[in-house]
Amino acid sequence: MTPRRCTRPIFVGDDRTGIVQIGGGLPLDADPRTASPGGDHSRPTQPAPISVQTMTAGYTHDIDKCVAEVLKLQAAGADIVRVAVPERKDTQALAEIIRQTSVPIVADVHFHFKRALEAVEAGVHKIRLNPGNISDRAQVQDVIRACADAKIPIRVGVNEGSIIERKDKLARAKELGAYFSEHKHGYLLAIMIAKLEEYLDIFYEMDFFDIAISAKSMDAMLVMDAYTEVSQRFPHPLHLGVTHAGPKETGCIRSVVALGSLLTRGVGDTIRISYANDPIYEVEDGLELLYCLGLRERKGAELIACPTCGRIQVDLFTLIQDVRTKLADQIQVPMKVAVMGCVVNGPGEAEGADVAVFAGNQRGIIYVQGEKVANIPEAEILDRLLSECVRFQERVRAGEVKLGEKKVEIVPPDPEGELGSGWEKVAAERMNGSRGPTPLTIKGT
């Protein structure tokens, strides 16, 4: 992992919601006009943990539904929640939404600068502006003054879909010509950088530096190129995302490819994975991405499980989903839980996991840090596995055991034996039934 890029940090939230720091590594009073992004790792301030954002899917003016959605997303682990404010009735609802929630709220402003002014007055914790839609200098200056007075930051969001000029037909024709030239990414990058430079000049002229930047596209490769270029030019925190990523089934791949690549190179300070789906999945998958890269401390169990194969002799896939739901409800300690369907990979995972089960012949053997605690019928696996996880969590909290410890070496049962998934086939084809079951043995017991 490349060390995190240095940025001038921003802060989102208040004493009631808690304050989320985004970025860091440069002094709080660093002047972005002269500061060098990413070069100095002496770090007067440390970069904050990468935060996870999402956006509500319902209408903001429907206060009860919006509040319920914000609370659900916060419970799932969202650090910051963004809401759309396209109309006056949306900004009128903001004060009550903010009063009833306890997570920092960002107002997403697209088409009218007055919505930003109204959102600031309502007490929102951050504003998102789109240079492609709000470009009038005087209007942008009004928003900057309001945010400066309220001491809240602004995200400048440049999206591929909004950077092409749509008001001036001559300018649009020129830019579209560049867009469809043989070097598509090169011209798009040039437009993105030019738009950012032009927009940020307004902020810099007013000595307003509490800024985050995003440069999104639906093209994962363009996202990687854009953020790489932006990270080398502007010392502001970067909000990573792939816009219009699509449904979860394909959008997760598109997003993880782009965001994972950038994060491993130290680029990115806050993320949103975008799906055409329930935004709770955006939060869950964003957190899992950070957990896998070691960029956030895991909360709750890490579940690993078998892929599809012909050795499985229990209803593993139903079991895994049931285990996942139960663990999410009852386990807060970051224990490793393995659910394995056969004796080939099962013993190794049971040995490496804090709590594990591997199955065969409609039974399951459960281990806790390598020690066998049960050999039970398939119907009892779920309840027993959960009870062992809860018991192990209590022992961790009491200081009796530590996560990741293993005490014994598990020797897998013979695949032709009692739990072996291939016993009947092997017996019929090679052994002619001459060999009976081989019991499970564990060294050290």
ABEGO torsion letter per residue (X at the ends): XBBBBBBBBBBBEBAAAEBBBBEEGBBAABBAAABBBGABAAGABBBBBBBBBBBBABBAABAAAAAAAAAAAAAAGBABBBBBBABAAAAAAAAAAAAABABBBBBBBAABAAAAAAAAAAGBABBBBBAAABABAAAAAAAAAAAAAAGBBBBBBBBAAAABBAABAAAAAAAAAAAABABAAAAAAAAAAAAAAAAAAAAAAAGBABBBBBBBBABAAAAAAAAAAAAAABABBBBBBBBGAEBAAAAAAAAAAAAAAAAAAGBEABBBBBBBBBAAAAAAAAAAAAAAAGABBBBEBBBBBBBBBAABABBAAAAAAAAAAAAAAABABBBBBBBBABAAAAAAAAAABABBBBBBGGBBBBBBGGBBABBBBAAAAAAAAAAAAAAAAAAAAAGABBBGBBABBBBBBBAABAABAAAAAAAAAAAGGABBBBBBBBBGX
